[in-house]
Amino acid sequence: MKIGIVTFWQSGDNYGQQLQCWALQRYLRGLGHEPFLIRYSGTRSAMQRWLRKAVKAALVYPLVAQWKRREIRRMIAVNEVKNKIRRFDEFKDRHIERTERIYRSLSELRQNPPIADVYIAGSDQVWNPILLKRKENRVFWLDFGDDKVRRIAYAASYGADTCPPELQDELSRRLSRFDAVSVREESGVAICHSSGREATHVLDPTLLLSMDDYLPLTENVADRPSPYIYVYSINIADKEDIRWSELQTFAGECGLSSVVTPASGYLPGRELFDGVEYCYATIPQWLSLIRHSNLVVTTSFHGVAFCLLFRMRFVYFPLSGIHSKGNSRVLNLLSKLGLSDCVWKAAGDFKRIYNLSIDWNKVEEALTLLRRKSFSFLQQALS
């Protein structure tokens, strides 16, 4: 079957966003289907209005005492230049099947919808409640195309623990058109239930695959010869958010260098750390850096996900403040896999976690059980 997928795809430095898109396509092709990305970007004016609100909500208001708006604009401009080194467009050209045209509005999708047997929404925060406020964003609830096309949500995320009461009725209407619904976080199951729709909790698309599926992407990447700690720096406002002073001391004691890849999430990526090697990695390089590190330190769900896939030791730092809602999906997963000890809790944890004895075979067994539920959902939804 032809399967059109709606998800976020435009980031120039969010590795998880690109790899979840690639992974879902890879899995569906393995089932014999023909998946493709529906390239929707919205009208320029609409996207500008949404981004302005998002930047104010996520950046300006909570951090106004730390950063001025001019500094935020400067960081975004610097990242646009740095991101060319990451070559995300090259990765998408080579590895992501997609529509030839870019759809700029809901109207364009309704007038000339991509031909498909199935539409899928997800993963990523495609159902963030803020998107319910504008008719244009009905694209993410697949409000286009013939009624005969089957509509499925796979690992869609709300990026929130609840839906505002004033948006509940709108959400119920949006969900009513779906034939099958699954969400990425357990909190999303509750949100759907409160809207009168049952949903299945499934794994992020990146975890549908095994290490062997990703290794071909890295085959042309040279291995790093020296032992190092890899810091995937995303959603970090201050270097002490990952206890940088303590990490430097620990790295020195172990004879490890530090390699850092900044990326943008809730916050623009920044060079926060001194005395490190900054690497604006391509996606294959990013995977290789995780795979060959001695320790990964990150606040990122996808950073953790690929440590699990590559069986690499890691320290996960939960986010704090207004962004802490993103912690539950990582903490819940680690709990199910028996890896809660990999979460930083107190001073001295770098050494404690580095010396942990992890039975990766047991971790893989637990992950396999979780995969089966996700496999079952997709196969039944597509049958």
The 8 nearest C-alpha neighbors of each residue, nearest first, counted from 0:
[[1, 32, 116, 33, 2, 117, 115, 31],
 [0, 2, 33, 115, 116, 34, 32, 117],
 [3, 1, 34, 117, 115, 118, 33, 116],
 [2, 4, 118, 35, 36, 37, 34, 115],
 [5, 3, 119, 36, 37, 118, 120, 35],
 [4, 6, 120, 37, 119, 36, 121, 139],
 [5, 7, 121, 8, 120, 122, 125, 4],
 [8, 6, 9, 123, 16, 125, 5, 10],
 [7, 9, 10, 6, 17, 16, 20, 38],
 [8, 10, 7, 11, 40, 17, 16, 38],
 [11, 9, 12, 13, 8, 16, 17, 7],
 [10, 12, 82, 87, 13, 9, 85, 79],
 [11, 13, 262, 10, 14, 82, 263, 85],
 [14, 12, 16, 15, 10, 262, 263, 11],
 [15, 13, 17, 16, 12, 18, 282, 301],
 [14, 16, 18, 301, 17, 13, 19, 302],
 [15, 17, 14, 13, 19, 18, 20, 8],
 [18, 16, 20, 14, 15, 19, 21, 8],
 [17, 19, 21, 15, 20, 16, 22, 14],
 [20, 18, 22, 205, 204, 21, 16, 17],
 [19, 21, 18, 17, 22, 23, 24, 16],
 [22, 20, 18, 24, 19, 23, 95, 25],
 [21, 23, 25, 19, 205, 24, 20, 204],
 [24, 22, 26, 204, 25, 20, 21, 27],
 [23, 25, 27, 21, 22, 26, 34, 28],
 [26, 24, 22, 28, 23, 27, 21, 29],
 [25, 27, 29, 23, 28, 24, 22, 30],
 [28, 26, 30, 24, 29, 25, 32, 23],
 [29, 27, 32, 31, 25, 30, 26, 33],
 [28, 30, 26, 27, 31, 25, 32, 24],
 [31, 29, 27, 28, 32, 26, 378, 25],
 [30, 32, 28, 29, 27, 33, 0, 26],
 [33, 31, 28, 0, 27, 30, 34, 1],
 [34, 32, 1, 0, 2, 28, 35, 31],
 [35, 33, 2, 24, 1, 3, 32, 27],
 [36, 34, 97, 96, 3, 4, 2, 37],
 [35, 37, 97, 4, 3, 38, 96, 98],
 [38, 36, 5, 98, 4, 3, 97, 39],
 [39, 37, 101, 36, 98, 102, 40, 97],
 [38, 40, 102, 101, 37, 41, 103, 5],
 [39, 41, 103, 102, 38, 42, 101, 104],
 [42, 40, 103, 104, 46, 39, 43, 45],
 [41, 43, 103, 45, 104, 44, 46, 40],
 [42, 44, 46, 45, 47, 41, 103, 40],
 [43, 45, 47, 46, 42, 48, 41, 49],
 [46, 44, 42, 48, 47, 43, 49, 41],
 [47, 45, 49, 43, 48, 44, 41, 50],
 [46, 48, 44, 50, 45, 49, 51, 43],
 [49, 47, 51, 45, 46, 50, 44, 52],
 [48, 50, 46, 52, 51, 47, 53, 45],
 [51, 49, 53, 47, 52, 48, 54, 46],
 [52, 50, 48, 54, 49, 53, 47, 55],
 [53, 51, 55, 49, 50, 54, 56, 48],
 [52, 54, 50, 56, 55, 51, 57, 49],
 [55, 53, 58, 51, 57, 52, 56, 50],
 [56, 54, 59, 52, 53, 58, 57, 60],
 [55, 57, 53, 54, 58, 60, 52, 59],
 [58, 56, 54, 55, 53, 265, 59, 61],
 [59, 57, 54, 55, 62, 56, 60, 61],
 [58, 60, 55, 63, 62, 61, 54, 56],
 [59, 61, 63, 62, 55, 58, 56, 57],
 [62, 60, 59, 63, 58, 57, 56, 64],
 [63, 61, 65, 64, 59, 60, 58, 66],
 [62, 64, 59, 60, 66, 65, 61, 67],
 [63, 65, 62, 66, 67, 61, 60, 59],
 [66, 64, 62, 63, 67, 61, 236, 59],
 [65, 67, 63, 62, 64, 70, 68, 71],
 [68, 66, 70, 69, 63, 71, 65, 59],
 [67, 69, 71, 70, 72, 66, 59, 63],
 [68, 70, 72, 67, 71, 73, 66, 74],
 [69, 71, 73, 67, 68, 72, 66, 74],
 [72, 70, 68, 74, 73, 69, 75, 67],
 [73, 71, 75, 69, 70, 74, 76, 68],
 [72, 74, 70, 76, 71, 75, 77, 69],
 [75, 73, 77, 71, 76, 72, 78, 70],
 [74, 76, 78, 72, 73, 77, 71, 79],
 [77, 75, 73, 79, 74, 78, 72, 80],
 [78, 76, 74, 80, 79, 75, 73, 81],
 [79, 77, 81, 75, 80, 76, 82, 74],
 [78, 80, 76, 82, 77, 81, 75, 83],
 [79, 81, 78, 77, 82, 83, 76, 84],
 [82, 80, 78, 83, 79, 84, 77, 279],
 [81, 83, 85, 84, 79, 80, 11, 78],
 [82, 84, 85, 81, 86, 80, 79, 87],
 [85, 83, 82, 86, 81, 279, 280, 281],
 [84, 86, 281, 280, 82, 83, 279, 87],
 [87, 85, 89, 88, 83, 84, 281, 90],
 [86, 88, 90, 89, 85, 11, 91, 281],
 [89, 87, 91, 90, 86, 92, 11, 85],
 [88, 90, 92, 86, 87, 91, 93, 94],
 [91, 89, 87, 93, 88, 92, 94, 86],
 [90, 92, 95, 88, 94, 93, 89, 87],
 [93, 91, 89, 90, 94, 88, 95, 96],
 [94, 92, 90, 91, 89, 95, 96, 88],
 [93, 95, 91, 90, 92, 96, 21, 89],
 [96, 94, 91, 21, 97, 92, 93, 36],
 [95, 97, 35, 36, 94, 34, 98, 91],
 [98, 96, 36, 35, 37, 95, 99, 38],
 [97, 99, 100, 37, 38, 36, 35, 101],
 [98, 100, 97, 101, 38, 37, 96, 102],
 [99, 101, 98, 102, 38, 97, 37, 39],
 [100, 102, 38, 39, 103, 99, 40, 98],
 [103, 101, 39, 104, 38, 107, 100, 40],
 [102, 104, 41, 42, 40, 39, 101, 107],
 [105, 103, 41, 106, 107, 42, 102, 108],
 [104, 106, 108, 107, 135, 138, 109, 103],
 [105, 107, 109, 104, 108, 110, 135, 103],
 [108, 106, 110, 104, 109, 105, 111, 102],
 [109, 107, 112, 105, 111, 106, 110, 143],
 [110, 108, 143, 106, 107, 112, 111, 144],
 [109, 111, 107, 108, 106, 112, 144, 143],
 [110, 112, 108, 109, 107, 113, 144, 106],
 [113, 111, 108, 144, 109, 110, 114, 143],
 [114, 112, 115, 111, 3, 37, 108, 144],
 [113, 115, 112, 116, 1, 3, 144, 2],
 [116, 114, 1, 117, 2, 3, 113, 118],
 [115, 117, 148, 1, 0, 2, 149, 118],
 [118, 116, 149, 2, 148, 115, 150, 3],
 [117, 119, 3, 150, 2, 4, 149, 151],
 [120, 118, 4, 151, 152, 150, 3, 5],
 [121, 119, 152, 5, 4, 153, 6, 139],
 [122, 120, 155, 6, 153, 154, 123, 152],
 [121, 123, 155, 154, 153, 6, 156, 120],
 [124, 122, 125, 156, 121, 155, 6, 7],
 [125, 123, 156, 157, 126, 127, 158, 155],
 [124, 126, 123, 127, 139, 156, 121, 155],
 [127, 125, 157, 124, 156, 128, 155, 130],
 [126, 128, 157, 129, 124, 158, 130, 125],
 [129, 127, 130, 131, 126, 162, 157, 163],
 [130, 128, 131, 127, 132, 126, 133, 53],
 [131, 129, 128, 132, 136, 127, 133, 126],
 [132, 130, 128, 129, 133, 136, 166, 169],
 [131, 133, 130, 129, 134, 128, 166, 136],
 [134, 132, 135, 131, 136, 130, 137, 129],
 [133, 135, 136, 137, 132, 131, 105, 130],
 [136, 134, 133, 137, 105, 138, 104, 41],
 [137, 135, 138, 134, 130, 133, 139, 131],
 [136, 138, 140, 139, 135, 142, 134, 141],
 [137, 139, 141, 136, 140, 142, 105, 135],
 [138, 140, 137, 141, 136, 125, 120, 5],
 [139, 141, 137, 138, 142, 173, 120, 174],
 [142, 140, 138, 139, 143, 137, 120, 118],
 [143, 141, 137, 138, 140, 144, 139, 173],
 [144, 142, 109, 141, 108, 112, 138, 145],
 [145, 143, 112, 109, 146, 148, 142, 108],
 [144, 146, 147, 148, 143, 112, 109, 149],
 [145, 147, 148, 144, 149, 143, 176, 150],
 [148, 146, 145, 149, 116, 144, 117, 150],
 [147, 149, 116, 117, 146, 145, 150, 118],
 [148, 150, 117, 118, 147, 178, 116, 151],
 [151, 149, 177, 118, 178, 117, 119, 148],
 [152, 150, 119, 179, 180, 177, 178, 118],
 [153, 151, 180, 120, 119, 181, 155, 121],
 [152, 154, 181, 121, 155, 122, 120, 182],
 [155, 153, 182, 183, 122, 181, 121, 203],
 [154, 156, 121, 182, 122, 153, 183, 152],
 [155, 157, 124, 183, 158, 123, 126, 182],
 [158, 156, 127, 126, 159, 124, 187, 128],
 [157, 159, 124, 156, 127, 325, 160, 324],
 [160, 158, 157, 161, 324, 127, 162, 128],
 [159, 161, 186, 324, 187, 158, 162, 157],
 [162, 160, 159, 190, 163, 186, 187, 189],
 [161, 163, 128, 164, 167, 190, 166, 160],
 [162, 164, 166, 165, 161, 167, 128, 129],
 [165, 163, 167, 166, 162, 168, 161, 169],
 [164, 166, 163, 167, 168, 169, 162, 170],
 [167, 165, 169, 164, 163, 168, 170, 162],
 [168, 166, 170, 164, 169, 165, 171, 194],
 [169, 167, 171, 170, 166, 172, 165, 194],
 [170, 168, 172, 166, 171, 167, 173, 131],
 [169, 171, 173, 167, 172, 168, 174, 166],
 [170, 172, 194, 168, 174, 169, 173, 175],
 [173, 171, 169, 175, 170, 174, 168, 176],
 [172, 174, 170, 171, 175, 140, 169, 176],
 [175, 173, 171, 176, 172, 177, 170, 196],
 [174, 176, 172, 173, 177, 171, 196, 178],
 [175, 177, 174, 173, 178, 150, 172, 142],
 [178, 176, 150, 179, 175, 174, 151, 180],
 [177, 179, 150, 151, 149, 176, 180, 380],
 [180, 178, 151, 177, 380, 152, 150, 181],
 [181, 179, 152, 198, 151, 199, 153, 177],
 [180, 182, 199, 198, 153, 154, 152, 200],
 [183, 181, 154, 155, 200, 187, 184, 156],
 [182, 184, 154, 156, 155, 201, 200, 203],
 [185, 183, 187, 186, 328, 182, 200, 156],
 [184, 186, 187, 188, 200, 183, 189, 182],
 [187, 185, 189, 184, 188, 160, 190, 161],
 [188, 186, 190, 184, 185, 189, 182, 191],
 [187, 189, 191, 185, 198, 186, 190, 192],
 [190, 188, 192, 186, 187, 191, 193, 185],
 [191, 189, 187, 193, 192, 188, 161, 186],
 [190, 192, 194, 196, 188, 189, 193, 197],
 [191, 193, 189, 196, 195, 194, 197, 190],
 [194, 192, 190, 195, 191, 189, 196, 167],
 [195, 193, 171, 191, 192, 196, 167, 190],
 [196, 194, 192, 193, 191, 171, 197, 174],
 [197, 195, 192, 191, 194, 198, 174, 193],
 [196, 198, 192, 191, 195, 199, 188, 180],
 [199, 197, 181, 180, 188, 191, 196, 200],
 [198, 200, 181, 201, 182, 180, 188, 197],
 [199, 201, 182, 181, 185, 183, 184, 188],
 [202, 200, 373, 183, 154, 182, 199, 181],
 [203, 201, 183, 373, 204, 206, 154, 370],
 [202, 204, 205, 206, 154, 183, 201, 122],
 [205, 203, 207, 23, 19, 206, 22, 202],
 [206, 204, 19, 22, 203, 207, 208, 18],
 [207, 205, 208, 204, 203, 202, 304, 209],
 [208, 206, 204, 205, 370, 202, 209, 26],
 [207, 209, 206, 205, 212, 210, 22, 26],
 [210, 208, 211, 212, 308, 207, 206, 213],
 [209, 211, 308, 212, 213, 309, 214, 208],
 [210, 212, 214, 209, 213, 215, 208, 308],
 [211, 213, 210, 209, 214, 208, 215, 216],
 [214, 212, 210, 211, 216, 215, 209, 217],
 [213, 215, 211, 216, 217, 212, 210, 218],
 [216, 214, 218, 217, 213, 212, 211, 219],
 [215, 217, 214, 283, 213, 218, 219, 212],
 [218, 216, 283, 220, 214, 215, 219, 287],
 [217, 219, 215, 220, 216, 214, 221, 283],
 [220, 218, 217, 221, 216, 283, 215, 284],
 [219, 221, 217, 218, 284, 222, 283, 287],
 [220, 222, 219, 223, 218, 287, 284, 217],
 [223, 221, 224, 220, 291, 287, 288, 284],
 [222, 224, 225, 221, 291, 288, 226, 292],
 [225, 223, 222, 226, 221, 227, 291, 292],
 [224, 226, 223, 227, 256, 255, 222, 292],
 [227, 225, 255, 293, 256, 292, 224, 228],
 [228, 226, 256, 255, 257, 292, 293, 229],
 [227, 229, 257, 294, 293, 295, 292, 256],
 [228, 230, 295, 258, 259, 257, 292, 294],
 [229, 231, 259, 296, 232, 295, 297, 258],
 [232, 230, 260, 297, 259, 261, 233, 229],
 [231, 233, 261, 230, 260, 262, 297, 235],
 [232, 234, 262, 235, 263, 261, 264, 231],
 [235, 233, 266, 264, 265, 236, 263, 232],
 [234, 236, 233, 237, 240, 232, 238, 266],
 [237, 235, 234, 238, 240, 266, 271, 269],
 [238, 236, 239, 240, 235, 271, 241, 243],
 [239, 237, 240, 243, 271, 241, 272, 242],
 [238, 240, 242, 241, 243, 237, 244, 236],
 [241, 239, 238, 237, 242, 235, 236, 243],
 [240, 242, 239, 243, 238, 316, 297, 296],
 [243, 241, 239, 245, 240, 244, 246, 238],
 [242, 244, 246, 239, 245, 241, 238, 247],
 [245, 243, 247, 246, 242, 248, 239, 238],
 [244, 246, 248, 243, 247, 242, 249, 346],
 [245, 247, 243, 249, 248, 244, 250, 242],
 [248, 246, 250, 244, 245, 249, 243, 251],
 [247, 249, 245, 251, 246, 250, 252, 244],
 [248, 250, 246, 252, 251, 247, 245, 253],
 [251, 249, 255, 247, 253, 252, 248, 254],
 [250, 252, 254, 248, 253, 249, 255, 247],
 [251, 253, 249, 250, 254, 248, 255, 247],
 [254, 252, 250, 251, 255, 249, 248, 256],
 [255, 253, 251, 252, 250, 256, 226, 227],
 [254, 256, 227, 250, 253, 226, 251, 228],
 [255, 257, 227, 228, 226, 250, 254, 258],
 [258, 256, 228, 275, 227, 229, 276, 259],
 [257, 259, 276, 229, 275, 277, 230, 228],
 [260, 258, 230, 277, 229, 231, 278, 276],
 [259, 261, 231, 278, 279, 232, 277, 230],
 [262, 260, 232, 268, 269, 233, 231, 259],
 [261, 263, 268, 233, 12, 13, 232, 260],
 [264, 262, 267, 268, 266, 233, 13, 12],
 [263, 265, 266, 234, 233, 267, 262, 13],
 [264, 266, 234, 57, 263, 267, 58, 322],
 [267, 265, 264, 234, 263, 268, 58, 235],
 [268, 266, 263, 75, 269, 264, 74, 262],
 [267, 269, 262, 263, 261, 266, 233, 78],
 [270, 268, 271, 261, 267, 74, 262, 78],
 [269, 271, 272, 261, 268, 277, 273, 259],
 [272, 270, 269, 238, 273, 237, 236, 261],
 [271, 273, 270, 238, 275, 274, 243, 259],
 [274, 272, 275, 271, 270, 276, 238, 243],
 [273, 275, 272, 276, 257, 256, 247, 277],
 [276, 274, 257, 273, 258, 277, 272, 259],
 [275, 277, 258, 259, 257, 278, 274, 256],
 [276, 278, 259, 258, 260, 275, 279, 270],
 [277, 279, 260, 280, 259, 276, 258, 261],
 [280, 278, 85, 260, 84, 277, 281, 81],
 [281, 279, 85, 284, 278, 285, 282, 260],
 [280, 282, 85, 284, 283, 86, 285, 87],
 [281, 283, 285, 284, 280, 286, 14, 87],
 [284, 282, 217, 286, 285, 281, 216, 287],
 [285, 283, 287, 281, 280, 282, 286, 288],
 [286, 284, 282, 288, 280, 287, 283, 281],
 [285, 287, 283, 289, 284, 288, 290, 282],
 [286, 288, 290, 284, 289, 285, 291, 217],
 [289, 287, 285, 286, 291, 290, 284, 292],
 [290, 288, 286, 287, 292, 291, 285, 306],
 [289, 291, 287, 288, 309, 292, 286, 311],
 [292, 290, 288, 289, 287, 293, 222, 223],
 [293, 291, 294, 289, 227, 290, 228, 288],
 [292, 294, 228, 227, 226, 291, 312, 295],
 [293, 295, 228, 312, 313, 292, 229, 296],
 [296, 294, 313, 229, 230, 228, 314, 297],
 [297, 295, 230, 314, 313, 315, 229, 231],
 [296, 298, 231, 315, 299, 230, 316, 232],
 [297, 299, 316, 315, 317, 233, 318, 300],
 [300, 298, 302, 297, 301, 303, 233, 231],
 [301, 299, 303, 302, 329, 304, 298, 328],
 [300, 302, 304, 303, 15, 299, 305, 14],
 [301, 303, 299, 300, 304, 305, 297, 306],
 [302, 304, 306, 300, 301, 305, 299, 307],
 [305, 303, 301, 307, 306, 302, 300, 308],
 [304, 306, 308, 307, 303, 302, 309, 301],
 [305, 307, 311, 303, 309, 304, 308, 310],
 [308, 306, 310, 304, 305, 309, 303, 311],
 [307, 309, 305, 210, 306, 310, 209, 304],
 [308, 310, 306, 311, 307, 290, 210, 305],
 [311, 309, 307, 306, 308, 359, 312, 290],
 [310, 312, 306, 309, 313, 307, 290, 294],
 [311, 313, 294, 295, 310, 306, 353, 293],
 [314, 312, 295, 294, 296, 311, 315, 341],
 [315, 313, 296, 341, 342, 343, 295, 316],
 [314, 316, 342, 297, 298, 343, 296, 341],
 [315, 317, 298, 343, 297, 342, 241, 318],
 [318, 316, 326, 298, 315, 319, 323, 342],
 [319, 317, 323, 322, 326, 316, 298, 320],
 [318, 320, 323, 322, 317, 321, 240, 324],
 [321, 319, 322, 323, 318, 324, 61, 317],
 [320, 322, 323, 319, 324, 61, 57, 318],
 [323, 321, 324, 320, 319, 318, 325, 265],
 [322, 324, 319, 318, 325, 326, 320, 321],
 [325, 323, 322, 326, 159, 327, 160, 321],
 [324, 326, 323, 327, 322, 328, 158, 318],
 [327, 325, 324, 323, 329, 317, 328, 330],
 [326, 328, 330, 329, 331, 325, 324, 184],
 [327, 329, 331, 326, 184, 330, 332, 325],
 [330, 328, 332, 327, 331, 326, 300, 333],
 [329, 331, 327, 333, 332, 328, 334, 326],
 [332, 330, 334, 328, 329, 333, 327, 335],
 [333, 331, 335, 329, 334, 330, 328, 336],
 [334, 332, 338, 336, 330, 339, 335, 331],
 [333, 335, 337, 331, 339, 336, 332, 338],
 [336, 334, 332, 333, 337, 331, 365, 338],
 [335, 337, 333, 334, 338, 362, 365, 332],
 [336, 338, 334, 335, 339, 333, 362, 340],
 [339, 337, 333, 340, 336, 341, 334, 335],
 [338, 340, 334, 333, 341, 342, 337, 330],
 [339, 341, 338, 342, 352, 343, 337, 355],
 [342, 340, 339, 314, 338, 352, 315, 343],
 [343, 341, 315, 340, 339, 314, 316, 344],
 [344, 342, 316, 348, 315, 314, 345, 341],
 [343, 345, 342, 348, 346, 316, 340, 347],
 [346, 344, 348, 343, 347, 349, 342, 242],
 [345, 347, 348, 344, 245, 349, 343, 242],
 [348, 346, 349, 350, 345, 351, 245, 352],
 [347, 349, 351, 350, 346, 352, 345, 343],
 [350, 348, 352, 351, 347, 353, 246, 249],
 [349, 351, 353, 348, 352, 347, 354, 249],
 [352, 350, 348, 354, 349, 353, 355, 347],
 [351, 353, 355, 354, 349, 350, 348, 341],
 [352, 354, 350, 351, 355, 349, 312, 294],
 [355, 353, 352, 351, 350, 356, 349, 357],
 [356, 354, 352, 353, 357, 351, 340, 341],
 [355, 357, 354, 358, 352, 353, 359, 312],
 [358, 356, 359, 355, 338, 362, 312, 361],
 [359, 357, 360, 361, 362, 356, 363, 310],
 [358, 360, 362, 361, 357, 363, 310, 364],
 [359, 361, 363, 362, 358, 364, 365, 357],
 [362, 360, 364, 359, 363, 358, 365, 336],
 [361, 363, 359, 365, 360, 364, 336, 366],
 [364, 362, 366, 360, 361, 365, 367, 359],
 [363, 365, 361, 367, 362, 366, 360, 368],
 [366, 364, 362, 368, 367, 363, 336, 361],
 [365, 367, 363, 369, 368, 364, 370, 362],
 [366, 368, 370, 364, 365, 369, 363, 371],
 [369, 367, 371, 365, 366, 370, 364, 372],
 [368, 370, 366, 367, 371, 372, 365, 373],
 [371, 369, 367, 373, 368, 372, 374, 207],
 [370, 372, 374, 368, 373, 369, 375, 367],
 [371, 373, 375, 370, 374, 369, 376, 201],
 [372, 374, 201, 370, 376, 375, 371, 202],
 [375, 373, 371, 377, 372, 376, 370, 378],
 [374, 376, 372, 378, 373, 377, 371, 379],
 [377, 375, 373, 379, 374, 378, 380, 372],
 [378, 376, 380, 374, 379, 375, 381, 373],
 [377, 379, 375, 381, 380, 376, 382, 374],
 [378, 380, 382, 376, 381, 377, 375, 374],
 [381, 379, 377, 378, 382, 376, 179, 151],
 [380, 382, 378, 379, 377, 117, 149, 151],
 [381, 379, 380, 378, 377, 376, 0, 149]]
